[in-house]
Amino acid sequence: MIKADRFFIENLNEILQNGYWDENSRPKYGDEVEAKSKFITQVFEKYDISKNEFPITTLRNTAIKTGIKEILWIYQQQSNSLDIAHQLGINWWDEWDIGNATIGNRYGYTVNKYNLMNDLLKGLSDNPFGRRHILNLYQYADLCETKGLYPCAYETLWSARKADNEIYLDVTLIQRSSDYLVANYINKTQYVALMLMVCSHLGYKPGVFGHFVQNLHIYDRHFEAANELLAKESLEIQPTIKLIGNKPFSEFTVDDFIIADTDKITKIKSKLELAI
């Protein structure tokens, strides 16, 4: 069983069997019913990308290409505009429109305002072994300026190391909260894609990808889907994401990514109702 499937099964069982119910939930379903969830805290996973340990589960399909488009929207386009998101083929942010065709002063807005992506690339190029390569989207000044969903995947930490005369880049993604069945594996794969783009831009090798989630939860209307997943058989394959070509960060497109060994992965039958 590949690492992604093992983590998935372990975490699903832990949440269902030993998780804690939240109280006074903020999210609601489309019918305005409170979206209650069961959760665990401080979940950490590591994948060595240099050894093809990609965080892609075989237990259900993952919207990998759309996730990569979202990364381009946030870090390359540096935008919070839903019009630009639609042009890229991203529609899942529509429910968080604050009324002006944006998601508020969040994500790409913050990247652009503080020049975060460009500074990260410059810092990793000029001083790769520095210990201050941090990209943080949780800027309180921005969050207080407008309405909008607070960033869930909000911080990445980047560390370079040299092995066999090559520079490897290790990346850790930090999330305050993760809807396990809807978004968790999308977040994993899209930030590996970001890692690959940064490595290609700099001429470094992708190393270890770490993922820390403070609150990992399953919504009450997703329990049927969780049990369906636990009843499935893990496939004996290791799906991969590969980036072709060497380009500046600003020139990559979703078509530069090759997703392999995912054709046998099936969708789940149970409905995953979105909690807003």
C-alpha positions as CSV (number, residue, x, y, z in Angstrom):
1,M,0.0,0.0,0.0
2,I,1.4,3.4,-0.9
3,K,2.0,6.0,1.7
4,A,-0.9,8.3,0.7
5,D,-3.4,5.5,1.0
6,R,-2.0,4.3,4.4
7,F,-2.2,7.9,5.8
8,F,-5.7,8.3,4.4
9,I,-7.0,5.1,6.0
10,E,-5.3,5.8,9.3
11,N,-6.7,9.3,9.6
12,L,-10.2,8.3,8.5
13,N,-10.4,5.7,11.2
14,E,-8.9,8.0,13.8
15,I,-11.4,10.7,13.1
16,L,-14.4,8.4,13.0
17,Q,-13.4,6.3,16.1
18,N,-11.6,8.8,18.3
19,G,-12.3,12.3,16.9
20,Y,-14.0,15.2,18.7
21,W,-17.2,17.0,17.7
22,D,-16.9,20.7,17.2
23,E,-19.3,23.2,18.7
24,N,-21.0,26.4,17.4
25,S,-19.8,25.6,13.8
26,R,-19.4,28.5,11.4
27,P,-20.0,26.6,8.1
28,K,-23.5,25.7,6.9
29,Y,-24.8,23.5,4.1
30,G,-26.8,24.8,1.2
31,D,-30.0,24.3,3.1
32,E,-28.7,26.5,6.0
33,V,-28.3,23.6,8.4
34,E,-25.2,23.8,10.6
35,A,-22.4,21.8,9.1
36,K,-21.1,19.9,12.1
37,S,-17.8,18.0,11.9
38,K,-15.7,15.5,13.8
39,F,-12.0,16.3,14.0
40,I,-8.5,15.4,15.2
41,T,-5.6,17.8,15.7
42,Q,-1.9,18.2,14.8
43,V,-1.7,15.8,11.9
44,F,1.6,15.6,10.0
45,E,2.6,13.6,6.9
46,K,5.9,13.4,5.0
47,Y,6.5,12.4,1.4
48,D,9.9,12.1,-0.3
49,I,9.2,13.4,-3.7
50,S,12.8,12.6,-4.8
51,K,11.8,8.9,-4.3
52,N,8.4,9.2,-6.0
53,E,6.4,9.3,-2.8
54,F,3.6,11.5,-4.2
55,P,0.6,12.3,-2.0
56,I,-2.0,11.1,-4.4
57,T,-4.4,8.5,-3.0
58,T,-5.7,5.6,-5.1
59,L,-8.9,5.3,-3.0
60,R,-10.7,8.2,-4.8
61,N,-10.1,10.6,-7.7
62,T,-8.4,13.9,-7.0
63,A,-9.0,17.1,-9.1
64,I,-5.2,17.5,-9.6
65,K,-5.3,19.7,-12.7
66,T,-7.9,22.1,-11.3
67,G,-5.8,22.3,-8.1
68,I,-2.7,23.3,-10.1
69,K,-4.8,26.0,-11.9
70,E,-5.7,27.4,-8.5
71,I,-2.0,27.5,-7.5
72,L,-1.3,29.5,-10.8
73,W,-4.2,31.8,-9.9
74,I,-2.8,32.5,-6.4
75,Y,1.0,32.5,-6.8
76,Q,1.5,33.2,-10.5
77,Q,-1.4,35.5,-11.4
78,Q,-1.4,36.7,-7.8
79,S,-5.1,37.4,-8.0
80,N,-8.3,37.2,-5.9
81,S,-10.5,37.9,-9.0
82,L,-13.2,35.3,-9.7
83,D,-13.2,36.4,-13.3
84,I,-9.6,35.4,-13.7
85,A,-10.3,32.2,-11.8
86,H,-13.1,31.4,-14.3
87,Q,-10.7,32.1,-17.2
88,L,-8.4,29.5,-15.7
89,G,-11.2,27.0,-15.3
90,I,-11.7,27.3,-11.5
91,N,-15.3,27.6,-10.3
92,W,-15.2,26.2,-6.8
93,W,-14.6,29.6,-5.2
94,D,-17.9,31.0,-6.4
95,E,-19.7,30.4,-3.1
96,W,-17.2,32.7,-1.4
97,D,-17.8,35.7,-3.7
98,I,-18.0,38.7,-1.3
99,G,-20.2,40.6,-3.7
100,N,-17.6,42.2,-6.0
101,A,-16.5,39.1,-8.0
102,T,-13.6,38.6,-5.6
103,I,-12.9,36.4,-2.6
104,G,-11.9,39.5,-0.6
105,N,-8.4,40.5,0.3
106,R,-7.1,36.9,0.5
107,Y,-4.7,34.5,-1.1
108,G,-3.5,36.0,-4.4
109,Y,-4.2,39.6,-3.2
110,T,-1.9,39.1,-0.3
111,V,0.8,37.4,-2.5
112,N,0.8,40.5,-4.7
113,K,0.5,43.1,-2.0
114,Y,3.6,42.0,-0.2
115,N,5.5,40.6,-3.2
116,L,5.7,37.3,-1.4
117,M,6.3,35.0,-4.4
118,N,9.0,37.1,-6.0
119,D,10.8,37.6,-2.7
120,L,10.7,33.9,-2.0
121,L,12.2,33.0,-5.4
122,K,14.9,35.7,-4.9
123,G,15.7,34.6,-1.4
124,L,16.0,30.9,-2.4
125,S,18.3,31.9,-5.3
126,D,20.5,34.4,-3.4
127,N,20.7,32.5,-0.1
128,P,19.3,29.0,-0.6
129,F,20.5,27.6,2.8
130,G,18.9,30.4,4.8
131,R,16.4,29.5,7.4
132,R,13.9,32.3,6.8
133,H,12.2,31.2,3.6
134,I,8.6,31.5,4.7
135,L,5.5,32.4,2.6
136,N,2.6,33.4,4.9
137,L,-0.9,34.3,3.6
138,Y,-2.4,34.9,7.1
139,Q,-1.9,38.7,7.1
140,Y,-4.3,40.2,9.7
141,A,-4.3,43.6,8.0
142,D,-5.7,42.0,4.9
143,L,-8.2,39.8,6.7
144,C,-9.7,42.8,8.5
145,E,-10.1,44.9,5.4
146,T,-12.8,42.8,3.7
147,K,-15.2,39.9,4.2
148,G,-14.0,36.6,3.0
149,L,-12.9,33.1,4.0
150,Y,-9.8,33.1,6.1
151,P,-7.0,31.1,4.3
152,C,-7.0,27.4,5.2
153,A,-3.7,26.5,3.5
154,Y,-1.9,29.6,4.7
155,E,1.8,29.0,5.1
156,T,4.8,27.3,3.4
157,L,8.3,26.9,4.7
158,W,11.2,26.2,2.3
159,S,14.5,24.7,3.2
160,A,17.4,23.8,0.9
161,R,20.0,21.1,1.5
162,K,22.9,19.8,-0.6
163,A,23.3,16.0,-1.3
164,D,25.4,14.4,-4.0
165,N,26.3,17.9,-5.3
166,E,22.7,18.7,-5.9
167,I,20.5,21.2,-4.1
168,Y,17.3,19.7,-2.8
169,L,14.4,21.8,-1.7
170,D,12.1,20.6,1.1
171,V,8.8,22.2,1.6
172,T,6.2,22.1,4.5
173,L,2.6,23.2,4.0
174,I,0.8,24.4,7.1
175,Q,-3.0,24.4,7.3
176,R,-5.2,25.7,10.1
177,S,-8.1,23.6,8.9
178,S,-8.8,20.9,6.3
179,D,-12.0,19.4,5.0
180,Y,-10.5,15.9,4.7
181,L,-12.8,14.4,2.0
182,V,-13.3,17.5,-0.2
183,A,-10.0,19.3,-0.2
184,N,-7.2,17.7,1.6
185,Y,-5.6,15.7,-1.2
186,I,-6.2,18.6,-3.6
187,N,-4.1,20.8,-1.3
188,K,-1.4,18.2,-1.1
189,T,-1.0,17.7,-4.8
190,Q,-1.3,21.4,-5.7
191,Y,1.5,22.4,-3.3
192,V,3.7,19.6,-4.6
193,A,3.1,21.2,-8.0
194,L,4.1,24.6,-6.6
195,M,7.2,22.9,-5.2
196,L,8.1,21.5,-8.6
197,M,7.7,24.9,-10.3
198,V,9.9,26.6,-7.8
199,C,12.5,23.9,-8.1
200,S,12.5,24.1,-11.9
201,H,12.8,27.9,-11.8
202,L,15.8,27.7,-9.5
203,G,17.4,24.5,-11.0
204,Y,17.0,22.6,-7.7
205,K,15.7,19.1,-7.1
206,P,12.4,18.5,-5.3
207,G,13.1,16.9,-1.9
208,V,10.6,16.1,0.9
209,F,7.1,17.5,1.1
210,G,5.6,17.8,4.6
211,H,2.0,18.6,5.4
212,F,0.8,19.8,8.8
213,V,-2.9,20.3,9.5
214,Q,-4.0,21.6,12.9
215,N,-7.7,20.7,12.5
216,L,-8.4,17.7,10.2
217,H,-12.2,17.1,10.0
218,I,-15.0,15.2,8.4
219,Y,-18.4,16.8,8.1
220,D,-21.4,14.9,9.4
221,R,-22.9,14.6,6.0
222,H,-19.7,13.0,4.7
223,F,-19.6,10.0,7.0
224,E,-21.2,7.8,4.4
225,A,-18.5,8.7,2.0
226,A,-15.8,8.1,4.6
227,N,-17.1,4.5,5.2
228,E,-17.3,3.9,1.5
229,L,-13.6,4.9,1.2
230,L,-12.7,2.5,4.1
231,A,-14.4,-0.3,2.3
232,K,-12.4,0.2,-1.0
233,E,-9.3,-1.7,-1.9
234,S,-6.1,0.3,-2.4
235,L,-4.6,0.0,-5.9
236,E,-1.1,-1.3,-6.4
237,I,0.1,1.8,-8.2
238,Q,2.0,5.0,-7.3
239,P,0.5,8.0,-9.2
240,T,2.9,10.8,-10.0
241,I,3.0,14.5,-11.0
242,K,5.9,15.5,-13.3
243,L,6.8,18.9,-14.7
244,I,8.2,19.0,-18.2
245,G,10.7,21.7,-19.4
246,N,12.6,24.3,-17.5
247,K,11.1,27.7,-17.5
248,P,10.9,30.8,-15.3
249,F,8.1,30.5,-12.7
250,S,5.9,33.1,-14.5
251,E,5.8,31.0,-17.7
252,F,4.5,27.6,-16.5
253,T,1.0,26.5,-17.4
254,V,-1.1,23.6,-16.3
255,D,-0.2,21.9,-19.6
256,D,3.4,21.6,-18.5
257,F,2.3,19.0,-15.9
258,I,2.0,15.3,-16.7
259,I,-0.2,13.2,-14.3
260,A,0.6,9.5,-14.6
261,D,-1.0,6.3,-13.3
262,T,-4.4,7.8,-12.2
263,D,-6.6,6.3,-15.0
264,K,-7.7,3.4,-12.8
265,I,-8.7,5.5,-9.8
266,T,-12.4,5.8,-9.5
267,K,-14.8,8.3,-8.0
268,I,-16.7,7.7,-4.9
269,K,-20.5,7.2,-5.2
270,S,-21.5,9.0,-2.0
271,K,-22.4,12.7,-2.2
272,L,-20.0,15.2,-0.8
273,E,-22.1,18.2,0.1
274,L,-20.1,21.4,0.4
275,A,-20.0,23.2,3.7
276,I,-19.8,27.0,3.2
